[in-house]
């Protein structure tokens, strides 16, 4: 089970602040589990200065036991880079759905609520669709490491390549005004019951996580099919 931490020592735990950490929970349930923090640099590489060496080795051991690394032939370091690519790409694309290229986050109070009086405002320095260096890193990773595994599923010739236009004043993301529409099926607005509320929350979370999970599973299944066909 994985998920980003809400906060790290330097501020909100977010790709918008450069380095960020992924919280990996190893165990059958939250009561009997080990928590490992795997941190990444803005370039997508593992941050070995922040990530505990023992915890990283422990996580790699667990990954090897799942068989995913053995079946796919992907080294654990490359697997972590893939996880980072999925999370960071999804983060910036989701943010741009609301027309934003930078983020505003809030600290969490002792009561578990957001402190709206003290916002943490980030700029677009680490936005992979604004920063030219990061754009080249992430686009080349997509073209060289991910795209080859998707050719069979997309029906693309094996000798085909993909190229991305470099960033420019016209070819980069800019903040845009975005309208968010909310519709209601009822004529009288009122709070939902607890059960309906939980279903709505779980459905929304599934929609956000489902996209990244589908990409990961598509790549993993393609790798396994190639492995099976070569044996």
Backbone as a chain_set.jsonl record, in Angstrom:
{"seq": "XXXXXXXXXXXXXXXXXXXXXXXXXXXXXXXXXXXXXXXXXXXXXXXXXXXXXXXXXXXXXXXXXXXXXXXXXXXXXXXXXXXXXXXXXXXXXXXXXXXXXXXXXXXXXXXXXXXXXXXXXXXXXXXXXXXXXXXXXXXXXXXXXXXXXXXXXXXXXXXXXXXXXXXXXXXXXXXXXXXXXXXXXXXXXXXXXXXXXXXXXXXXXXXXXXXXXXXXXXXXXXXXXXXXXXX", "coords": {"N": [[0.854, -1.168, 0.0], [0.675, 2.152, -0.905], [1.304, 5.684, -0.609], [1.369, 9.28, -0.747], [3.021, 11.217, 1.764], [1.535, 13.677, 3.988], [3.156, 15.765, 4.901], [6.591, 16.82, 4.985], [9.858, 17.414, 6.383], [10.733, 19.837, 5.277], [8.492, 21.201, 4.52], [5.203, 21.14, 2.959], [4.557, 17.905, 1.673], [5.104, 17.438, -1.473], [5.317, 17.188, -5.051], [5.512, 19.726, -6.055], [7.269, 21.084, -4.513], [9.738, 20.224, -5.192], [11.772, 17.86, -4.127], [10.158, 14.92, -2.893], [8.331, 12.581, -0.828], [7.339, 9.173, -0.707], [5.095, 7.235, 1.055], [5.358, 4.035, 2.041], [3.509, 1.352, 2.989], [3.947, -1.613, 4.546], [2.497, -4.622, 5.081], [-0.235, -6.645, 6.389], [-2.321, -5.217, 7.443], [-3.088, -1.929, 8.767], [-2.59, -1.917, 11.473], [-0.719, -3.872, 11.944], [1.943, -3.38, 10.589], [4.724, -2.146, 8.616], [6.225, 0.992, 8.057], [7.632, 2.678, 5.422], [9.609, 5.267, 4.123], [10.087, 6.394, 0.982], [11.99, 8.474, -0.872], [12.176, 11.003, -3.428], [14.069, 12.775, -5.92], [13.769, 15.945, -7.707], [14.348, 15.264, -10.346], [13.403, 12.726, -10.648], [14.889, 10.62, -9.811], [15.93, 8.357, -7.172], [16.135, 9.727, -3.91], [18.768, 9.329, -2.215], [19.978, 10.456, -0.048], [18.016, 11.263, 1.67], [16.266, 9.12, 1.929], [16.051, 6.365, 4.041], [18.588, 3.987, 4.202], [18.396, 1.322, 5.13], [15.586, 0.984, 5.254], [14.961, 1.29, 2.572], [16.242, -0.924, 1.418], [14.754, -2.885, 2.673], [12.215, -2.445, 1.529], [12.818, -3.0, -1.14], [13.375, -5.706, -0.917], [10.863, -6.715, -0.301], [9.545, -6.108, -2.683], [10.921, -7.776, -4.448], [10.073, -10.222, -3.487], [7.434, -10.26, -4.25], [7.513, -10.977, -6.877], [7.17, -9.351, -9.041], [9.373, -7.845, -9.919], [11.072, -9.869, -10.811], [9.563, -11.119, -12.834], [9.074, -9.026, -14.651], [11.61, -8.17, -15.234], [12.624, -5.766, -14.577], [14.807, -3.661, -12.848], [14.874, -2.93, -9.333], [15.457, -0.238, -8.755], [14.794, 1.033, -11.167], [12.103, 0.476, -11.126], [11.169, 2.022, -8.998], [11.642, 4.53, -10.115], [9.766, 4.471, -12.143], [7.404, 4.449, -10.635], [7.624, 6.982, -9.461], [7.461, 8.566, -11.793], [4.812, 8.073, -12.599], [3.294, 9.066, -10.389], [4.129, 11.789, -10.219], [3.594, 12.8, -12.801], [0.82, 12.398, -12.883], [0.104, 14.069, -10.8], [0.696, 16.749, -11.699], [-0.869, 16.877, -14.016], [-3.44, 16.502, -12.989], [-3.608, 18.768, -11.388], [-3.591, 20.707, -13.363], [-6.043, 20.299, -14.476], [-7.709, 21.912, -13.08], [-6.881, 24.283, -14.022], [-4.474, 25.236, -13.045], [-0.944, 25.788, -12.591], [0.724, 25.769, -10.506], [0.86, 25.081, -6.975], [-1.179, 25.357, -3.986], [-0.94, 24.679, -0.683], [-1.857, 23.501, 2.624], [-1.123, 23.539, 6.107], [-1.72, 20.93, 8.494], [-3.774, 20.957, 11.295], [-3.614, 20.173, 14.859], [-6.01, 18.992, 15.305], [-6.538, 17.681, 13.037], [-7.498, 19.183, 10.95], [-7.485, 21.448, 8.117], [-5.358, 24.256, 8.04], [-6.383, 27.088, 7.003], [-5.598, 29.678, 7.288], [-2.91, 29.917, 7.027], [-1.457, 29.541, 4.347], [0.633, 27.559, 2.176], [2.362, 28.562, -0.4], [3.367, 27.544, -3.509], [5.566, 27.925, -6.348], [5.824, 27.542, -9.971], [8.21, 26.251, -10.392], [9.05, 23.545, -10.279], [7.315, 22.3, -11.945], [6.701, 19.9, -14.329], [5.852, 20.494, -16.841], [6.552, 23.02, -17.292], [9.13, 23.655, -16.412], [12.016, 23.451, -18.231], [14.199, 21.632, -18.132], [13.253, 19.539, -16.466], [11.064, 18.806, -17.985], [12.295, 17.699, -20.25], [13.53, 15.496, -19.027], [11.329, 13.938, -18.103], [9.754, 13.59, -20.418], [11.534, 12.263, -22.118], [11.845, 9.929, -20.65], [9.301, 8.845, -20.913], [9.267, 8.429, -23.693], [11.466, 6.732, -24.158], [11.468, 4.704, -22.215], [8.881, 3.903, -21.474], [7.102, 4.063, -23.681], [8.064, 2.063, -25.59], [7.07, -0.348, -24.462], [4.382, -0.131, -24.855], [3.775, -0.366, -27.488], [2.772, -2.734, -28.73], [0.205, -2.974, -27.576], [-0.986, -0.659, -28.502], [-0.906, -0.989, -31.188], [1.246, -0.068, -32.736], [3.93, 0.235, -35.049], [7.001, -1.578, -34.498], [9.372, -0.279, -35.074], [8.805, 2.346, -34.795], [9.155, 5.641, -33.468], [8.906, 8.17, -30.921], [8.643, 11.655, -30.562], [8.944, 14.694, -28.751], [7.928, 18.066, -28.851], [10.103, 20.758, -28.01], [9.931, 22.837, -25.051], [8.471, 26.075, -25.196], [7.516, 29.561, -25.444], [4.966, 29.344, -26.394], [4.475, 26.639, -26.315], [3.945, 25.39, -23.677], [2.594, 24.927, -20.393], [0.222, 27.218, -19.13], [-1.338, 29.188, -16.583], [-4.869, 29.024, -16.536], [-8.21, 30.286, -16.607], [-10.64, 28.384, -15.117], [-13.766, 26.899, -15.077], [-15.689, 25.299, -12.663], [-18.21, 23.097, -12.565], [-21.039, 22.136, -10.733], [-23.502, 19.775, -10.359], [-26.792, 18.83, -9.361], [-29.002, 16.219, -8.57], [-31.224, 16.433, -7.102], [-33.936, 18.536, -5.982], [-33.833, 19.998, -3.707], [-31.226, 21.058, -1.81], [-29.268, 19.265, 0.447], [-27.419, 17.852, 3.203], [-25.746, 14.776, 2.636], [-26.497, 11.414, 3.724], [-24.493, 9.484, 6.062], [-23.644, 7.036, 4.956], [-24.049, 7.361, 2.16], [-22.329, 9.488, 1.797], [-19.803, 8.347, 2.352], [-19.657, 6.488, 0.255], [-19.533, 8.233, -1.937], [-17.095, 9.556, -1.454], [-15.249, 7.413, -1.573], [-15.643, 6.654, -4.214], [-14.711, 8.912, -5.578], [-11.992, 8.908, -4.802], [-11.199, 6.513, -5.964], [-11.426, 7.113, -8.654], [-9.336, 8.935, -8.995], [-7.027, 7.468, -8.31], [-7.265, 5.267, -9.931], [-6.519, 5.787, -12.614], [-3.662, 6.101, -12.636], [-2.998, 3.592, -11.61], [-3.942, 1.91, -13.637], [-2.222, 2.522, -15.779], [0.219, 1.604, -14.743], [-0.328, -1.177, -14.417], [-0.823, -1.858, -17.042], [1.673, -1.546, -18.262], [3.142, -3.405, -16.762], [1.821, -5.826, -17.413], [2.317, -5.968, -20.138], [5.08, -6.262, -20.179], [5.293, -8.743, -18.929], [4.03, -10.387, -20.829], [5.852, -10.23, -22.931], [8.019, -11.437, -21.705], [7.034, -14.039, -21.279], [6.692, -14.875, -23.923], [9.289, -15.053, -24.805], [10.379, -17.162, -23.516]], "CA": [[0.0, 0.0, 0.0], [1.526, 3.323, -1.0], [0.618, 6.967, -0.659], [2.245, 10.383, -0.366], [2.853, 11.782, 3.092], [1.039, 15.045, 3.909], [4.18, 16.761, 5.211], [7.959, 16.417, 5.28], [10.506, 18.389, 7.251], [10.93, 21.12, 4.618], [7.221, 21.789, 4.139], [4.25, 20.169, 2.431], [5.151, 16.845, 0.862], [4.479, 17.604, -2.774], [6.26, 17.399, -6.149], [5.626, 21.161, -6.311], [8.384, 21.596, -3.718], [10.977, 19.574, -5.62], [11.842, 16.503, -3.574], [8.956, 14.48, -2.186], [8.469, 11.229, -0.283], [6.225, 8.24, -0.825], [4.977, 6.399, 2.238], [5.058, 2.653, 1.667], [3.049, 0.594, 4.149], [4.158, -3.036, 4.306], [1.812, -5.416, 6.088], [-1.578, -7.082, 6.049], [-3.242, -4.165, 7.847], [-2.387, -0.774, 9.32], [-2.203, -2.181, 12.856], [0.466, -4.724, 11.917], [2.607, -2.998, 9.345], [5.926, -1.329, 8.665], [6.107, 2.158, 7.196], [8.9, 3.06, 4.811], [9.557, 6.497, 3.338], [10.951, 6.387, -0.191], [11.987, 9.867, -1.324], [12.622, 11.204, -4.801], [14.572, 14.072, -6.327], [12.951, 16.524, -8.784], [14.641, 14.599, -11.619], [12.766, 11.421, -10.656], [15.79, 9.616, -9.224], [15.802, 8.164, -5.724], [16.904, 10.62, -3.055], [19.443, 8.423, -1.283], [20.389, 11.196, 1.143], [16.85, 11.384, 2.544], [15.696, 7.797, 2.142], [16.822, 5.499, 4.921], [19.155, 2.881, 3.426], [17.834, 0.062, 5.6], [14.188, 0.923, 4.86], [14.918, 1.089, 1.124], [16.588, -2.331, 1.174], [13.597, -3.665, 3.125], [11.176, -2.298, 0.505], [13.265, -3.727, -2.328], [13.218, -7.131, -0.618], [9.434, -7.013, -0.437], [9.23, -6.084, -4.114], [11.471, -8.995, -5.04], [9.254, -11.348, -3.048], [6.168, -10.25, -4.981], [7.726, -11.572, -8.182], [7.004, -8.368, -10.112], [10.687, -7.494, -10.45], [11.612, -11.025, -11.528], [8.784, -11.36, -14.043], [9.221, -7.927, -15.598], [13.01, -7.943, -15.57], [12.955, -4.389, -14.219], [15.541, -3.518, -11.589], [14.051, -2.213, -8.358], [15.68, 1.201, -8.9], [13.987, 1.468, -12.301], [10.702, 0.379, -10.734], [10.873, 3.218, -8.203], [11.588, 5.656, -11.036], [8.477, 4.379, -12.813], [6.402, 4.885, -9.667], [7.741, 8.437, -9.373], [6.954, 9.146, -13.037], [3.349, 7.981, -12.581], [2.739, 9.969, -9.388], [4.424, 13.189, -10.534], [2.834, 13.158, -14.001], [-0.583, 12.475, -12.488], [-0.053, 15.243, -9.93], [0.657, 17.995, -12.462], [-2.011, 16.84, -14.926], [-4.643, 16.721, -12.185], [-3.61, 20.169, -10.99], [-3.943, 21.537, -14.517], [-7.471, 20.149, -14.724], [-8.346, 23.085, -12.478], [-6.309, 25.462, -14.641], [-3.347, 25.718, -12.259], [0.384, 25.223, -12.85], [1.406, 25.788, -9.208], [-0.062, 24.584, -5.953], [-1.331, 25.991, -2.683], [-1.224, 23.642, 0.31], [-2.091, 24.018, 3.969], [-0.708, 22.668, 7.198], [-2.794, 20.242, 9.194], [-3.773, 21.282, 12.709], [-3.617, 19.024, 15.764], [-7.336, 18.377, 15.237], [-6.679, 17.03, 11.748], [-8.142, 20.086, 10.001], [-6.58, 22.295, 7.342], [-5.2, 25.611, 8.546], [-6.509, 27.946, 5.831], [-5.032, 30.997, 7.563], [-1.468, 29.893, 6.768], [-1.216, 28.748, 3.138], [1.994, 27.367, 1.684], [2.221, 28.825, -1.825], [4.509, 27.105, -4.323], [5.538, 28.426, -7.715], [5.855, 26.495, -10.983], [9.606, 25.892, -10.652], [9.226, 22.101, -10.464], [6.278, 21.772, -12.828], [7.4, 19.22, -15.423], [5.376, 21.056, -18.096], [7.007, 24.415, -17.314], [10.582, 23.598, -16.272], [12.52, 22.819, -19.448], [15.051, 20.483, -17.791], [12.4, 18.45, -15.991], [10.252, 18.372, -19.128], [13.128, 16.809, -21.058], [13.717, 14.251, -18.278], [10.107, 13.137, -18.04], [9.314, 13.241, -21.764], [12.45, 11.244, -22.624], [11.529, 8.69, -19.936], [8.104, 8.318, -21.564], [9.582, 7.993, -25.052], [12.485, 5.69, -24.209], [11.292, 3.628, -21.245], [7.491, 3.462, -21.366], [6.504, 3.914, -25.009], [8.351, 0.773, -26.236], [6.238, -1.418, -23.926], [2.994, 0.097, -25.227], [3.605, -0.457, -28.94], [1.901, -3.855, -29.095], [-1.168, -2.689, -27.162], [-1.513, 0.449, -29.301], [-0.822, -1.324, -32.601], [2.241, 0.811, -33.349], [5.083, -0.529, -35.549], [8.091, -1.675, -33.541], [10.444, 0.662, -35.4], [8.313, 3.716, -34.629], [9.681, 6.418, -32.345], [8.076, 9.312, -30.554], [9.408, 12.841, -30.223], [8.143, 15.764, -28.168], [8.424, 19.405, -29.144], [10.683, 21.411, -26.826], [9.116, 23.894, -24.457], [8.655, 27.434, -25.694], [6.499, 30.445, -24.892], [3.649, 28.872, -26.835], [4.357, 25.209, -26.033], [4.095, 25.119, -22.251], [1.348, 25.174, -19.676], [0.017, 28.515, -18.49], [-2.589, 29.191, -15.809], [-6.068, 29.425, -17.273], [-9.417, 30.329, -15.802], [-11.398, 27.151, -15.305], [-15.033, 26.854, -14.351], [-16.03, 23.993, -12.1], [-19.657, 23.021, -12.469], [-21.577, 21.102, -9.858], [-24.912, 19.541, -10.64], [-27.509, 18.095, -8.329], [-30.173, 15.517, -9.079], [-32.362, 16.724, -6.241], [-34.401, 19.925, -6.054], [-33.518, 20.631, -2.437], [-29.88, 20.686, -1.394], [-29.109, 18.903, 1.849], [-26.298, 16.972, 3.457], [-25.981, 13.357, 2.413], [-26.33, 10.53, 4.86], [-23.107, 9.043, 6.23], [-23.327, 5.954, 4.027], [-23.94, 7.951, 0.826], [-21.126, 10.312, 1.791], [-18.646, 7.457, 2.243], [-19.631, 5.939, -1.102], [-19.084, 9.297, -2.839], [-15.675, 9.783, -1.214], [-14.501, 6.277, -2.101], [-15.737, 6.703, -5.676], [-13.815, 9.973, -6.04], [-10.615, 8.434, -4.614], [-10.926, 5.458, -6.947], [-11.246, 7.754, -9.961], [-8.015, 9.564, -9.039], [-5.971, 6.465, -8.246], [-7.459, 4.259, -10.961], [-5.769, 6.097, -13.828], [-2.257, 5.753, -12.441], [-2.893, 2.132, -11.434], [-4.159, 1.277, -14.943], [-0.991, 2.679, -16.544], [1.219, 0.717, -14.154], [-0.671, -2.56, -14.707], [-0.686, -2.062, -18.485], [3.094, -1.73, -18.53], [3.577, -4.666, -16.141], [1.286, -6.963, -18.172], [3.016, -6.025, -21.425], [6.409, -6.817, -19.906], [5.137, -10.172, -18.632], [3.726, -11.074, -22.073], [7.103, -10.35, -23.671], [8.845, -12.419, -21.001], [6.473, -15.362, -21.54], [6.9, -15.238, -25.314], [10.7, -15.298, -25.039], [10.788, -18.385, -22.806]], "C": [[0.901, 1.232, 0.0], [0.683, 4.575, -1.022], [1.552, 8.061, -0.222], [1.966, 10.876, 1.037], [2.313, 13.195, 2.975], [2.128, 16.084, 4.121], [5.537, 16.107, 5.393], [8.605, 17.575, 6.0], [10.617, 19.769, 6.615], [9.624, 21.784, 4.206], [6.282, 20.721, 3.62], [4.935, 19.157, 1.516], [4.467, 16.831, -0.497], [5.545, 17.733, -3.842], [6.454, 18.879, -6.474], [6.786, 21.781, -5.548], [9.708, 20.918, -4.061], [11.005, 18.136, -5.152], [10.546, 16.171, -2.837], [9.14, 13.033, -1.765], [7.175, 10.444, -0.441], [6.227, 7.346, 0.406], [4.517, 5.011, 1.811], [4.712, 1.884, 2.936], [3.123, -0.885, 3.809], [3.483, -3.823, 5.42], [0.408, -5.77, 5.643], [-2.618, -6.038, 6.423], [-2.434, -3.054, 8.496], [-1.914, -1.008, 10.746], [-0.927, -3.014, 12.931], [1.219, -4.47, 10.611], [3.874, -2.21, 9.633], [5.785, -0.188, 7.668], [7.49, 2.573, 6.722], [8.694, 4.325, 3.986], [10.573, 6.404, 2.21], [10.858, 7.775, -0.826], [12.634, 9.994, -2.699], [13.119, 12.629, -5.009], [13.667, 14.645, -7.42], [13.161, 15.838, -10.13], [13.948, 13.246, -11.745], [13.626, 10.318, -10.078], [15.531, 9.491, -7.728], [16.681, 9.156, -4.976], [17.545, 9.779, -1.953], [19.939, 9.128, -0.037], [19.253, 11.304, 2.146], [16.26, 10.03, 2.88], [16.62, 6.957, 3.016], [17.284, 4.265, 4.16], [18.55, 1.55, 3.829], [16.383, -0.088, 5.139], [14.051, 0.69, 3.354], [15.233, -0.362, 0.776], [15.426, -3.242, 1.582], [12.477, -3.613, 2.083], [11.548, -3.063, -0.761], [13.116, -5.236, -2.136], [11.768, -7.552, -0.784], [9.042, -7.054, -1.905], [9.737, -7.345, -4.806], [10.635, -10.221, -4.679], [7.923, -11.403, -3.781], [6.299, -10.887, -6.36], [7.628, -10.587, -9.324], [8.338, -8.018, -10.755], [11.253, -8.633, -11.286], [10.893, -11.247, -12.85], [9.051, -10.297, -15.097], [10.655, -7.739, -16.065], [13.469, -6.529, -15.255], [13.704, -4.381, -12.896], [14.707, -2.674, -10.635], [14.227, -0.698, -8.451], [14.843, 1.757, -10.045], [12.5, 1.431, -11.961], [10.296, 1.586, -9.898], [10.793, 4.451, -9.096], [10.273, 5.662, -11.803], [7.357, 4.855, -11.896], [6.426, 6.403, -9.535], [7.148, 9.101, -10.611], [5.428, 9.161, -13.061], [2.756, 9.001, -11.618], [2.925, 11.428, -9.788], [3.642, 13.637, -11.773], [1.353, 13.326, -13.671], [-0.834, 13.721, -11.647], [-0.231, 16.517, -10.753], [-0.507, 18.021, -13.441], [-3.321, 17.08, -14.183], [-4.743, 18.178, -11.759], [-4.045, 21.061, -12.149], [-5.401, 21.36, -14.929], [-8.257, 21.313, -14.137], [-7.73, 24.386, -12.98], [-5.07, 26.009, -13.956], [-2.041, 25.04, -12.692], [1.258, 25.262, -11.596], [0.38, 25.46, -8.138], [-0.087, 25.475, -4.72], [-1.741, 24.895, -1.706], [-1.317, 24.275, 1.692], [-1.603, 23.015, 4.999], [-1.937, 22.068, 7.865], [-2.679, 20.533, 10.686], [-3.763, 20.008, 13.544], [-4.959, 18.289, 15.732], [-7.581, 17.676, 13.901], [-7.369, 17.874, 10.7], [-7.102, 20.912, 9.264], [-6.561, 23.708, 7.911], [-5.198, 26.583, 7.362], [-5.905, 29.334, 6.051], [-3.541, 31.067, 7.258], [-1.176, 29.033, 5.545], [0.256, 28.659, 2.798], [1.915, 27.447, 0.158], [3.502, 28.434, -2.554], [4.414, 27.739, -5.707], [5.642, 27.25, -8.682], [7.263, 26.023, -11.308], [9.768, 24.42, -10.99], [8.106, 21.472, -11.289], [6.948, 21.177, -14.064], [6.936, 19.706, -16.793], [5.745, 22.538, -18.225], [8.533, 24.48, -17.267], [11.17, 22.802, -17.428], [13.35, 21.571, -19.149], [14.219, 19.293, -17.349], [11.513, 17.922, -17.12], [11.039, 17.403, -20.006], [13.329, 15.468, -20.359], [12.492, 13.352, -18.37], [9.612, 12.739, -19.419], [10.229, 12.173, -22.376], [12.207, 9.908, -21.928], [10.301, 8.025, -20.572], [8.443, 7.731, -22.923], [10.491, 6.775, -25.072], [12.198, 4.492, -23.313], [9.871, 3.07, -21.204], [6.885, 3.162, -22.735], [6.833, 2.57, -25.67], [7.475, -0.367, -25.743], [4.781, -1.297, -24.352], [2.729, -0.104, -26.71], [2.645, -1.564, -29.342], [0.447, -3.546, -28.767], [-1.797, -1.596, -28.014], [-1.457, 0.169, -30.794], [0.145, -0.449, -33.368], [3.416, -0.035, -33.841], [6.256, -0.471, -34.573], [9.216, -0.678, -33.82], [10.013, 2.113, -35.25], [8.941, 4.362, -33.403], [8.747, 7.578, -32.065], [8.986, 10.467, -30.137], [8.453, 13.912, -29.689], [8.771, 17.114, -28.516], [9.014, 20.019, -27.885], [9.751, 22.498, -26.294], [9.474, 25.244, -25.065], [7.579, 28.303, -25.058], [5.089, 29.991, -25.255], [3.415, 27.404, -26.518], [4.744, 24.927, -24.584], [2.771, 25.442, -21.58], [1.353, 26.556, -19.041], [-1.265, 28.439, -17.67], [-3.753, 29.681, -16.668], [-7.255, 29.43, -16.307], [-10.268, 29.113, -16.133], [-12.657, 27.191, -14.449], [-15.3, 25.433, -13.886], [-17.53, 23.971, -11.862], [-20.052, 21.869, -11.554], [-23.062, 20.968, -10.148], [-25.522, 18.679, -9.545], [-28.742, 17.449, -8.952], [-31.408, 15.816, -8.248], [-32.74, 18.2, -6.364], [-34.086, 20.698, -4.786], [-32.165, 20.136, -1.972], [-29.844, 20.405, 0.101], [-27.949, 17.936, 1.986], [-26.685, 15.521, 3.207], [-25.909, 12.597, 3.726], [-24.904, 10.011, 4.916], [-22.735, 7.964, 5.221], [-23.14, 6.498, 2.608], [-22.682, 8.793, 0.709], [-19.877, 9.454, 1.623], [-18.531, 6.864, 0.844], [-19.104, 6.983, -2.081], [-17.594, 9.553, -2.699], [-14.836, 8.663, -1.801], [-14.515, 6.273, -3.628], [-14.794, 7.749, -6.248], [-12.359, 9.542, -5.916], [-10.256, 7.384, -5.651], [-10.674, 6.054, -8.329], [-9.861, 8.358, -10.094], [-6.899, 8.53, -9.113], [-6.054, 5.478, -9.41], [-6.65, 4.501, -12.218], [-4.313, 5.697, -13.728], [-2.073, 4.244, -12.312], [-3.044, 1.413, -12.778], [-2.91, 1.361, -15.802], [0.067, 1.693, -16.055], [0.936, -0.731, -14.525], [-0.537, -2.856, -16.192], [0.765, -2.327, -18.844], [3.575, -3.07, -17.985], [3.086, -5.875, -16.932], [1.976, -7.106, -19.515], [4.389, -6.645, -21.268], [6.317, -8.318, -19.666], [4.855, -10.959, -19.903], [4.992, -11.26, -22.908], [8.021, -11.398, -23.057], [8.381, -13.836, -21.299], [6.766, -15.812, -22.968], [8.359, -15.571, -25.633], [11.197, -16.564, -24.37], [10.224, -19.608, -23.491]], "O": [[1.803, 1.334, 0.832], [-0.489, 4.55, -1.398], [2.445, 7.821, 0.591], [0.812, 10.949, 1.458], [2.584, 13.87, 1.982], [2.037, 17.184, 3.575], [5.635, 14.986, 5.89], [7.972, 18.61, 6.209], [10.6, 20.775, 7.324], [9.657, 22.849, 3.59], [6.524, 19.53, 3.813], [5.78, 19.512, 0.695], [3.379, 16.277, -0.647], [6.591, 18.329, -3.584], [7.448, 19.249, -7.098], [7.24, 22.874, -5.885], [10.68, 21.023, -3.313], [10.329, 17.282, -5.725], [9.922, 17.043, -2.234], [10.01, 12.336, -2.288], [6.075, 10.984, -0.324], [7.255, 6.766, 0.754], [3.417, 4.844, 1.284], [5.531, 1.781, 3.85], [2.446, -1.355, 2.895], [3.864, -3.698, 6.584], [-0.082, -5.256, 4.637], [-3.679, -5.968, 5.803], [-1.24, -3.212, 8.748], [-0.953, -0.381, 11.192], [-0.146, -2.877, 13.872], [1.134, -5.25, 9.662], [4.073, -1.684, 10.728], [5.282, -0.382, 6.562], [8.399, 2.79, 7.523], [7.721, 4.438, 3.24], [11.778, 6.343, 2.454], [9.787, 8.199, -1.262], [13.506, 9.212, -3.078], [12.652, 13.566, -4.361], [12.874, 13.907, -8.003], [12.258, 15.826, -10.967], [13.907, 12.676, -12.835], [13.152, 9.2, -9.874], [14.986, 10.399, -7.1], [17.827, 9.396, -5.357], [16.948, 9.546, -0.902], [20.289, 8.469, 0.942], [19.497, 11.426, 3.346], [15.801, 9.814, 4.002], [17.819, 6.855, 2.756], [16.474, 3.572, 3.543], [18.223, 0.732, 2.969], [15.987, -1.161, 4.682], [13.145, -0.015, 2.909], [14.564, -0.959, -0.068], [15.15, -4.243, 0.922], [11.858, -4.637, 1.791], [10.696, -3.699, -1.381], [12.775, -5.957, -3.074], [11.477, -8.612, -1.338], [8.291, -7.935, -2.325], [9.05, -7.911, -5.656], [10.508, -11.148, -5.479], [7.34, -12.478, -3.921], [5.298, -11.295, -6.949], [7.961, -10.925, -10.46], [8.437, -7.907, -11.977], [11.843, -8.402, -12.342], [11.525, -11.528, -13.868], [9.231, -10.604, -16.276], [10.898, -7.215, -17.152], [14.576, -6.136, -15.623], [13.282, -5.022, -11.934], [13.934, -1.817, -11.06], [13.27, 0.05, -8.252], [14.247, 2.827, -9.917], [11.727, 2.255, -12.45], [9.199, 2.117, -10.069], [9.961, 5.327, -8.862], [9.721, 6.726, -12.085], [6.463, 5.581, -12.329], [5.374, 7.041, -9.502], [6.416, 10.085, -10.499], [4.819, 10.142, -13.489], [1.825, 9.722, -11.974], [1.984, 12.219, -9.707], [3.087, 14.736, -11.789], [0.711, 14.276, -14.12], [-1.88, 14.356, -11.777], [-1.179, 17.273, -10.543], [-1.082, 19.084, -13.679], [-4.207, 17.774, -14.682], [-5.828, 18.76, -11.765], [-4.767, 22.039, -11.957], [-5.939, 22.193, -15.659], [-9.332, 21.66, -14.626], [-8.008, 25.459, -12.447], [-4.649, 27.128, -14.247], [-2.034, 23.88, -13.104], [2.41, 24.83, -11.631], [-0.825, 25.55, -8.372], [0.844, 26.233, -4.451], [-2.777, 24.256, -1.887], [-0.915, 25.419, 1.902], [-1.663, 21.803, 4.789], [-3.035, 22.621, 7.806], [-1.608, 20.373, 11.273], [-3.886, 18.904, 13.013], [-5.038, 17.112, 16.087], [-8.665, 17.149, 13.651], [-7.787, 17.354, 9.665], [-5.971, 21.059, 9.729], [-7.604, 24.283, 8.223], [-4.148, 26.869, 6.787], [-5.722, 30.085, 5.092], [-2.965, 32.155, 7.233], [-0.695, 27.909, 5.686], [1.032, 29.568, 3.095], [1.457, 26.51, -0.495], [4.583, 28.936, -2.247], [3.322, 28.051, -6.183], [5.558, 26.094, -8.267], [7.496, 25.457, -12.376], [10.535, 24.073, -11.887], [7.968, 20.249, -11.323], [7.681, 21.872, -14.768], [7.554, 19.373, -17.805], [5.304, 23.22, -19.15], [9.152, 25.261, -17.99], [10.866, 21.621, -17.592], [13.218, 20.561, -19.84], [14.446, 18.169, -17.797], [11.247, 16.722, -17.193], [10.497, 16.393, -20.455], [13.304, 14.42, -21.006], [12.597, 12.164, -18.674], [9.091, 11.635, -19.577], [9.753, 11.278, -23.075], [12.349, 8.857, -22.553], [10.263, 6.807, -20.747], [7.961, 6.653, -23.272], [10.317, 5.883, -25.903], [12.633, 3.38, -23.613], [9.68, 1.886, -20.928], [6.236, 2.134, -22.923], [5.938, 1.975, -26.27], [7.159, -1.271, -26.516], [4.02, -2.257, -24.226], [1.582, -0.023, -27.149], [1.792, -1.359, -30.205], [-0.446, -3.817, -29.57], [-3.008, -1.6, -28.23], [-1.908, 0.99, -31.592], [-0.102, -0.12, -34.528], [3.86, -0.934, -33.127], [6.48, 0.541, -33.91], [9.932, -0.279, -32.902], [10.79, 3.019, -35.551], [9.222, 3.686, -32.414], [7.897, 7.92, -32.889], [9.98, 10.265, -29.44], [7.306, 14.015, -30.125], [9.991, 17.274, -28.478], [8.477, 19.82, -26.796], [8.892, 23.005, -27.015], [10.628, 25.511, -25.4], [6.813, 27.826, -24.221], [4.139, 30.228, -24.51], [2.266, 26.966, -26.458], [5.766, 24.294, -24.319], [1.933, 26.148, -22.142], [2.36, 27.0, -18.489], [-2.184, 27.701, -18.027], [-3.62, 30.639, -17.43], [-7.292, 28.68, -15.332], [-10.574, 28.854, -17.297], [-12.608, 27.48, -13.253], [-15.146, 24.48, -14.65], [-18.052, 24.738, -11.053], [-19.476, 20.782, -11.601], [-23.787, 21.963, -10.174], [-24.831, 17.897, -8.892], [-29.436, 18.063, -9.762], [-32.522, 15.484, -8.651], [-31.931, 19.014, -6.809], [-34.075, 21.928, -4.796], [-31.973, 18.938, -1.762], [-30.324, 21.198, 0.912], [-27.544, 17.285, 1.023], [-27.795, 15.092, 3.521], [-25.337, 13.071, 4.708], [-24.179, 10.088, 3.924], [-21.627, 7.974, 4.686], [-22.179, 6.136, 1.929], [-22.04, 8.818, -0.341], [-18.989, 9.795, 0.841], [-17.429, 6.751, 0.306], [-18.312, 6.655, -2.965], [-16.899, 9.748, -3.696], [-13.824, 8.92, -2.454], [-13.517, 5.93, -4.262], [-14.151, 7.519, -7.272], [-11.568, 9.782, -6.828], [-9.135, 7.367, -6.161], [-9.825, 5.573, -9.08], [-9.263, 8.311, -11.169], [-5.946, 8.685, -9.876], [-5.04, 4.918, -9.828], [-6.148, 3.559, -12.83], [-3.781, 5.034, -14.619], [-1.113, 3.681, -12.838], [-2.357, 0.424, -13.034], [-2.561, 0.397, -16.484], [0.728, 1.03, -16.855], [1.855, -1.454, -14.91], [-0.181, -3.971, -16.573], [1.061, -3.224, -19.634], [4.319, -3.788, -18.652], [3.828, -6.84, -17.113], [2.2, -8.22, -19.988], [4.822, -7.446, -22.097], [7.16, -9.08, -20.14], [5.363, -12.067, -20.068], [5.191, -12.31, -23.519], [8.704, -12.143, -23.761], [9.194, -14.728, -21.541], [7.053, -16.985, -23.206], [8.643, -16.277, -26.601], [12.32, -17.0, -24.626], [10.458, -20.73, -23.043]]}, "num_chains": 1, "name": "protein.A"}
